[in-house]
Amino acid sequence: MKKFNMLLALTMGVSMHASAAQWQTLFNGETLEGWKQLGGNAKYTVEDGAIVGTSVANSPNSFLATEQNFGNFIFEAEIKIDSGMNSGIQFRSQSLESYQNGRVHGYQAEIDTSSRKWSGGIYEEGRRGWLYNLSRNERCQEALNLDGWNHYRIEALDNHIRTWVNTVPCADLLDNTEGHSEGFIALQVHSIKDKSLVGTQIAMRNPQVLTEDLVKNSWYTPSDVQQINYQPNTLSAKEMQEGWKLLWDGKTTQGWKSARAEGFPKKGWGIDNGELIVYSSGGQESRNGGDIITEEEFSEFELEVDFKITKGANSGIKYFVDPDLLKGQGSAIGLEFQILHDEKHPDAKKGHQGNRTIGSLYDLIPASNLSEANRTTKRVNPVGSWNRARIVVKDGNVEHWLNNIKVVEYPRGSQIFRSLVQMSKYAKWKNFGEWEKGPILLQDHGDEVHFRSIKIRAI
């Protein structure tokens, strides 16, 4: 640990010395001048040249915020936190009477002592929740040192946000920053339910911000970590370099056709404000516009689709759809990433052990949080909010991800897979799900569902 601390100090020294005259110190080491408390009643004090936040009982989340707002910046600070506590560094955050009576909302770089180890991930307080968890960044999961001080770095340049913990790259986020492109920086003390955590503390020292020459001083290297892009219907430069392409351009029906007819459906589907919408027909499966499929077929791939459900809705994303089964009435046959309003649609209670709920391999494998550290629940954003589906097919293995959490994994074509098929509604189709390739399908199940940012890359 001593060697690590020496390396960290050297790295910080080089970073800050390179443009020392440009950095703005946010804390004088003696008082809380220039800061204000928002939200809850946690205690903020100054001890040994550091800001210290102490958790208290019966309080909502508390925030010590800068009086100054920042838009584009690089922020650095040192953080020390007690085990069992949860906290974060707010940035581009706001507290407005017009928004939930002043509730603090905005981006947060997570400080997490739990077993899931998501420190350095990006959470949106008071709005969308997790934007960038660390389920796909094992290196950063091990970056936080619970026994001492930690160096946090946040780079926010227009719609591109990156984080580091102890010089380890953690998050690489592209977001639509409309409405929250600037705001205060704050130290959070999270509310607590466990009374044994009363009195636990988080400390921050040497907080400083750089607002000029940001590109010149950036640490960003595109190959560092997986990039997550929330900008609708766009590909970043990194995504294009990695071989991603848009399956839907956000404007036309190019590349898509009816699953059971030539051309695109003349009714039942529409395009509005960059969203591909299947309209309601009262729950009649594939009786209005019908399913749509890509004109191109795929074998091994990584697919991402953003979807937004309406109350009680049912739909799905199908893959390895057999063209010979694109006949007759009803939905086409293929492996399905289930899209469902679990709380309101009756299909959630059918099937076996929840294998028809959202994110599941429909009628075969139920979706659940496969994280070793946190198996409690999958994460589903509410009706009217966007959710992200990710399907990965490689070397015979298939994964379903829901909102960047892996919820299903199975070996296609294995004896276990075939046994599941024989116990399902698909038993009557020979070689179900084992076809070499097929189109990507969006299902018309008679309910209104919105899609966007449909992108794929061959593996």
N, C-alpha and C positions, 0 to 999 in steps of 0.2 A: 504494500500500500504506500510506503514511503516513496518508492521509485515512481509510482503513479502520480502522487501529489507533486513531486518535483517536475515531472513532465507536464502536468496540468498548469503549474505556475509558469513554466517556461513558455508554453503555448499561449497563455493569456497575456503574458508580457509582450511577446512578439506582436500579437494582434493589436493590443492597445497602444503599443509604442509606435507602430507604423503610421498612425494618424492621430497621435495623442491630442493635438491642438483642436481637433474637430469634435471630440467626444464631450457630451454634456453630462455632468454628474447630476444625478437625480436625488441624492441623499447626502446631507452634510455630515453624517455620522454622529450627530448630537441631538437633533430635534426632528420632529415630523413636519417641519415647515415645507410647504409645497405639496402636501398630501392631505387627503380628506377621507373620512370613513363613510362607507355606504353599506346598506343592507343590514346585516346582523350586528350582534353585540360582542363579538370577540374582542379581546383586549390587545391593543397594539402599543408597544413600548419600544424604547431605544435602550439596548443593553450591549456594552462592549463594542460600540461602533456598528451595530447591526439593528435592523428593524426586526422585532420579534412579535409574532402573532400567537396568541394563546387561546385555545378553544374553550368554550363555555357551554354549559347545558342550556337547552331550551332556546336556541338561537338559530335563525336561518343562516345561510351562507353570508359571510362577512367579507368586505373588501376594503383595503387601504389603497386609494387611487391617487394618481398624480392629478394635480389641478390643471396641468397642461395636457393638451391632446397631441397625438402624433399620427401621421399617415404612413409615409414610407420611412423606414428606419431600420437600423440594426441595434438590437438591445442585448446587453450582457449583464449578468449578475451572478453572485454566488449564493447558493441555497443550502440550508441544512434543515432536516426535518426529522421529527420523532417517528419511530416505527408505529404503525397502526393509524397514522393520520393521513388525510387526503387534502391536497391543496392544488394550487395552480397559479400561473402568472397570466393575468388577463392582459389583452392588448387589443387595440382598436375597439375598445368597449365603451358602452354608453349607459347612462342612467337617465331616462326621460319620463316625465310624468305621463306623457302620451302613450308609453309602452308599459302596460301592466303596473301602473302606479309607481314607476321609477325603478322597476326591477333591473338589476345589472344584467346586461346581455352583451355578448361579443366573443371573440376568440379567446381561447385559453390554452397555454402550454401546460400540459398535465404534470403534476408532481404526485406520484402514486407509489405508496409503500405496500400495496396489496400484492397478493401472489400472482396476479395477472401481469404486473410489471409494465405498465403503459406510460411511464414517465417519458416526457418528450413528445407524446402524441398530442393531437390537436382536437379539442372539444369546443363546441360552441355553446357557451353558457346562456341559458334562458331562451334558446331558440332550437336549433336542429339537433343538438346533442353531438355525438361522436362524428367527426369528419375524417379523422385519420387516427385509428387505433394502431397498435403495434403488433397485431397478430401475424403480420408478414415481415417483421423486422426483429429477428431474434437477437441480433447484436445489440440493438438499442435497449432491449429488455434487460440486459445485464449492465447497463451503463451507470445507473444510479448507485451511489455509495451511501448506505444508510448509517455509516459510522462517522461521517465527516462532511465537509463542504463539497458542493457540486457546482460546476460551472455550467450555467445555462446560456444559450445564445439563440436569439430569434431574429430571423431576417424576414421583413415584410416589404416587398417591393411590388407595388401595384397589386395584381391578383395572384402573385406568387409568394408563398409562405413556406419557410423552412425552419427547422429547429435542430439543435444539437444539445446533447448532455455529455459533459466531460469530453468534448471534442468528437464524440461519436454522432454521426448523422442519424437523425431520427425520423423526421417527417418532411415530405416534399409534396406540398398541396397547391393545386391550382383551383381557384374558387371564383365565383361570381360575387365580387365585393360591393355591388351596388347597395347603398344604404348603410354600409359599415366599412368604409374605406379609411376612416380615421377614428380615433377615440383615445381614452386614457389607458395607461398601464397601471395594473393593480396587483397586489398580493392578496390571494384568497386564503381565508381560513374556512374550511368546509364545515357545515353543520355536522353534529354527531348524534348518534342514537345510543351508542354504548357509553354508559356513564363512566366506565373505567378510563375513557379517553379524555375526560375533562382535565384540562391543564396541559395537554400535549401541545407542543409548540413547533412553529416553523420560523426560521430566521433567514433574512436576506441582507446581504452586505454588498457594497460596491456596485449598486445598480447604475448603469449609465447607458446613454443612447447616442447613436450616430445618425445624422440626418442628411449628410452630404457625402458625395463620392461613394455611393453605396455599391455600385457594380464593381468598382475598383477594389473595395474592401470585402467583397463577398467571399465566403468560404465555399460556395456552392459548386459541386461537381455533379453533372447529370447522372453519372453512373453510380452514385452513392447508394441510393435507396429506391424502392418502388415509388413511382409518382402516382398520385390520385388526382384526377382531373374532374371537377364538377362544373366546368363551363359547358353549357348545353351544346350538343351537336358539333363539337370541335375536337381537333386533334392537336396536341402540343408538338413542338419540335422533337421532344424526346420520344413521344409516342410514335411519331412517323419514322424515326430512326429505328425503333424497335419493331417496325413492321405492322403497326396497327393501321386499319382503314375503317372508315365509316361505312356501315351497312345501310344507313339511311342518312340522306343529306340534310334532313330537317325541313325540306321545302317541297319535294316532289315525291312521286311514287316510284321513281327510277330504282331498278334493282329488285322490285317486289312484284308479286303477282298473286292472283287467287290460287288457293291450294287445289281447287277442283275445276278450274276453268282457265281459259286464256285471258290475259289482261288482268288489270287490277279491278277489284269489286266496284261496281257502279253505285253501290249503296252500303251503308253499315259501317264505313270507315271514313275518316276525314283528317285533314291537316289544319291545325290552328296554332298560331304563336309558337312554332317550332316543336309541336307535339303531334305525334301520330296517335289518333284516337279511334278505338273501337267503341261504337255507340251501343246503348242498351236496346234490347229487343224483348225485354221482359224475361230474360233468363233462358231464352230458347237457343240451345247450343247449335252454333253454325247454321242458323236458319235465316240470318239477315244478310250481312256481307259475307260471312263465312271466314274461315282461317285464311291467312296470307303467309306466303313463303318467299324466301330469297330465290332469285333465279340461279344463284350459284350454290354449289354443294360443298360440304366441308367434311374432313375426316378428323384430324387432330388440330385443336384450336383452343384459344382463350377468347371467350365472349363476355362482353359487358352490356347490360341493358338497364337503363333507369325506367322505373315504372311507378305509377301513382294510381291507387285503387279508389273506387267510390264505395259507399256503404253497401255491404253485403255482396261485393263483387267477386267474380270467379273468372280466371283466365289462366294462361300458362305460356311458357316458352318451351317449345319442343325442338329436339335435335335428333339426328339419325332417324329422320322420317323416311319411311320406305315409299318411293314414288308409286310402287304398285298398289299401295294401300290408300292412295289419294282418290278413292272412288266412293260412290254412295253418299248417304246422308251422315250427319254427325261430324265430329271433329276428326281430323286425320290422326293416324297412329304413329307414335314415336315416344322416345324418352321425354319426360316432361319435368321441368322446373315449375312447381306449382305456384301460382299466384292466387291468393285467396284472402278474403277478410275473415280470419279465423273466428272472430267473436260473433259474427252475424250470419255466415253462410253455413247451411246444414252439412255440407260436405266435410267440414272439419271434424265432425264426429263420426263419420263413416270410415270405411277402410279398416286398417289395423294399427293400433297404437299411434295414431296421429300421422299416418303416412299420406294423408291428403291435405295437410296444413301447409301454410306458406313456406316456400323454400324446399319442401320435400321432393324426393324423386317420386312422383305421383304414383300412389297405390303400391309402392315397393319399399321405400326407406323413409322414415320420418326425419324431419329436420330437427336438429338439436345443436347446441353449442358444443363443438368438438374441442374447444380449448382445454388443454390439460389443467390450466389454472382456474378456469371458471366454466363449469359445465351447467350452470344453473338455468340459463334460458338463452334463446336466440333473441336478437334485437330487431324489432320491427317498428318502423316509424308509422305514426298514426294515419288514418284515412285522410286524404288530402295532401299528404306529404310524399316526397319522393323517396323511394327505396331503390337500392342497387342490387341487381342479380349479377353474379359472375359464375360462369361455367367453364371449367378447365378439363380438356380431354387430352391425355398424353400417355403414351405407352400402355394403353389398355386401362388406365386408371381415370376415374372421373370424379370431379369435385364440384359441389354446389357451395357458393358463398352468398350470404345475405348480409348486406351492409358491412362488407369487409370482414365478416366472421364466417369461417368454414362451418357449414351445417350438415353436409352430406359428403361421404367419400365411399367409393365402391369400385371394385375391379370388374369392368364390363366383360361379359363372356365367361366369367369364372363359374365354378360349380355353385358357389353361394348365390351368385347373381341369378343363375338359371333356376335354382330352387325357389327364390323369391318370385320369379316370373310365374312359375307353375302354380303358386298360391295366389296369384293376382288375376285381375280381369283380362290380362294380356296372354294368358296361357294358351289360347287358341291360335295365336299367330306364331308361325314357325320362325325361329331365330330372332324373336323380338329383341330389339335393341342392339343387335350384333351386326347390323348392316355396315358395310365398309364406309359409306359416306351418305350424306343426305343434306337437304336444305335446313335452314333455320326457320321455325314457324312461330308466328304469334297467333294466339288462339282467340277466336270469337266464341265466347261461351254465353253470349246474350246479355252481358253486363258491361257498363262503361268502364274502361281502363285506358290510361294514357301512357304512352311510351316516348322516350327520347334517348339521345346519346347512345345509339345502338352501334357498337364497334366490335371488331374482331381482328385477331391476328393468327395466322397459321403458325403452328409449332413444328 
